[in-house]
Amino acid sequence: MKTQGHSALVTGAGSGLGEATAHELARLGAKVAVLDINLANAEKVAADINAAHGAGRAVACQCDITDTTSLQAALAKASAAHGPARMLMNIAGIGSAKRIVGKDGNAAPLEDFVRVVNVNLIGTYNASRLFAAACAKLEPLEDGERGVMLFTASVAAYDGQVGQQAYSASKSALVGMTLPMARDLAQHGIRVCTIAPGLFATPLMKTLPEPVQQSLAASIPFPARLGKPEEFAQLAAHIVTNTHLNGEVIRLDGALRMAPR
Ligand SMILES: NC(=O)c1ccc[n+]([C@@H]2O[C@H](COP(=O)([O-])OP(=O)(O)OC[C@H]3O[C@@H](n4cnc5c(N)ncnc54)[C@H](O)[C@@H]3O)[C@@H](O)[C@H]2O)c1
């Protein structure tokens, strides 16, 4: 699908990989809704995009993807500003590290597992179902295509580390949901693909001490550095524009395979 002139929703666009993807889609001519639970960050990213690509190109929409009312309000605001969306980039997500049996011998708190699965899996599904229902009503474009959707998994979907049960479970569920959702939405001309990133230099990663960042980077076979958010954004944009990509999960990790810890 061509990006030019079409409307995109990017969740988690207030920071990191989502922010870079919002910038890249705007650079390629899309109108971008910057969806994030953090309003201040969303407004800053939207202002940056408008400054770079012209007023009205981006709109900030605060929402919690796990809350349907908040999500519907954000989608309505985005649609009023830019018209119906043909792209949904699901990038919002959270991490956690918790051993199932803690050092104190106690069981891990269930709330932590539920919170991570709720944001990463159920929040992604929530945004996807609302987007898909609206997108399915749009006029088809070339090849009968109506829209495209991205999930953001992680290499932890395959090689989760010690303490990553919740994160890995939520991300491998996105991997598992990719093909059935692509098959489901084929009749509506909506494609679904997933990126499974390795280690990327986002604000989250930059909070780690420099030596830890360096040792993580050194564990990547080639290139032995953290991924750049722009590299994720390039692949996200390629998925949008390459109509034959569908139902696929792509690792973007410099051949990284995570060690147990
Ligand atoms: N950075 C990495 O190395 C890496 C690796 C693999 C996967 N990922 C995945 O990529 C995605 C983006 O990661 P990042 O590093 O850019 O993180 P980040 O923390 O910089 O950005 C995530 C954004 O999501 C938003 N968000 C969180 N919960 C939300 C909710 N309930 N509703 C709406 N917005 C919400 C946050 O406010 C934040 O702005 C995540 O899904 C993460 O799991 C990141």
The ligand as a MOL file (V3000), in Angstrom:
LIG
                    3D

  0  0  0     0  0            999 V3000
M  V30 BEGIN CTAB
M  V30 COUNTS 44 48 0 0 0
M  V30 BEGIN ATOM
M  V30 1 N 13.7460 -1.6390 22.6940 0
M  V30 2 C 13.9780 -2.9270 22.4730 0
M  V30 3 O 15.1300 -3.3770 22.5070 0
M  V30 4 C 12.8300 -3.8590 22.1550 0
M  V30 5 C 13.1450 -5.1760 21.8410 0
M  V30 6 C 12.1200 -6.0510 21.5350 0
M  V30 7 C 10.8160 -5.6240 21.5480 0
M  V30 8 N 10.5290 -4.3430 21.8630 0 CHG=1
M  V30 9 C 9.1200 -3.9340 21.8620 0
M  V30 10 O 8.9760 -2.7790 21.0760 0
M  V30 11 C 7.9380 -1.9720 21.5900 0
M  V30 12 C 8.4470 -0.5680 21.8280 0
M  V30 13 O 9.5250 -0.6240 22.7390 0
M  V30 14 P 10.4120 0.6520 23.0940 0
M  V30 15 O 11.7540 0.1510 23.4560 0
M  V30 16 O 10.2520 1.6620 22.0390 0 CHG=-1
M  V30 17 O 9.7160 1.0980 24.4600 0
M  V30 18 P 9.3670 2.5470 25.0200 0
M  V30 19 O 9.0910 2.3390 26.4700 0
M  V30 20 O 10.3880 3.5450 24.6090 0
M  V30 21 O 7.9890 2.9090 24.2680 0
M  V30 22 C 6.7880 2.2170 24.5460 0
M  V30 23 C 5.6620 3.2360 24.5480 0
M  V30 24 O 4.4240 2.5420 24.8010 0
M  V30 25 C 3.6210 3.3580 25.6240 0
M  V30 26 N 2.6320 2.5380 26.3390 0
M  V30 27 C 2.8790 1.6380 27.3360 0
M  V30 28 N 1.7390 1.1140 27.7700 0
M  V30 29 C 0.7300 1.6830 27.0390 0
M  V30 30 C -0.6750 1.5360 27.0280 0
M  V30 31 N -1.2960 0.7090 27.8940 0
M  V30 32 N -1.4010 2.2540 26.1490 0
M  V30 33 C -0.7900 3.1130 25.2760 0
M  V30 34 N 0.5510 3.3050 25.2610 0
M  V30 35 C 1.3000 2.5860 26.1240 0
M  V30 36 C 4.6210 4.0110 26.5810 0
M  V30 37 O 4.0860 5.1670 27.1950 0
M  V30 38 C 5.7910 4.2930 25.6470 0
M  V30 39 O 5.7220 5.5890 25.1000 0
M  V30 40 C 7.4310 -2.6770 22.8400 0
M  V30 41 O 6.2980 -3.4520 22.4900 0
M  V30 42 C 8.5900 -3.5610 23.2350 0
M  V30 43 O 8.1710 -4.6920 23.9600 0
M  V30 44 C 11.5050 -3.4390 22.1830 0
M  V30 END ATOM
M  V30 BEGIN BOND
M  V30 1 1 1 2
M  V30 2 2 2 3
M  V30 3 1 2 4
M  V30 4 1 4 5
M  V30 5 2 4 44
M  V30 6 2 5 6
M  V30 7 1 6 7
M  V30 8 2 7 8
M  V30 9 1 8 9
M  V30 10 1 8 44
M  V30 11 1 9 10
M  V30 12 1 9 42
M  V30 13 1 10 11
M  V30 14 1 11 12
M  V30 15 1 11 40
M  V30 16 1 12 13
M  V30 17 1 13 14
M  V30 18 2 14 15
M  V30 19 1 14 16
M  V30 20 1 14 17
M  V30 21 1 17 18
M  V30 22 2 18 19
M  V30 23 1 18 20
M  V30 24 1 18 21
M  V30 25 1 21 22
M  V30 26 1 22 23
M  V30 27 1 23 24
M  V30 28 1 23 38
M  V30 29 1 24 25
M  V30 30 1 25 26
M  V30 31 1 25 36
M  V30 32 1 26 27
M  V30 33 1 26 35
M  V30 34 2 27 28
M  V30 35 1 28 29
M  V30 36 1 29 30
M  V30 37 2 29 35
M  V30 38 1 30 31
M  V30 39 2 30 32
M  V30 40 1 32 33
M  V30 41 2 33 34
M  V30 42 1 34 35
M  V30 43 1 36 37
M  V30 44 1 36 38
M  V30 45 1 38 39
M  V30 46 1 40 41
M  V30 47 1 40 42
M  V30 48 1 42 43
M  V30 END BOND
M  V30 END CTAB
M  END
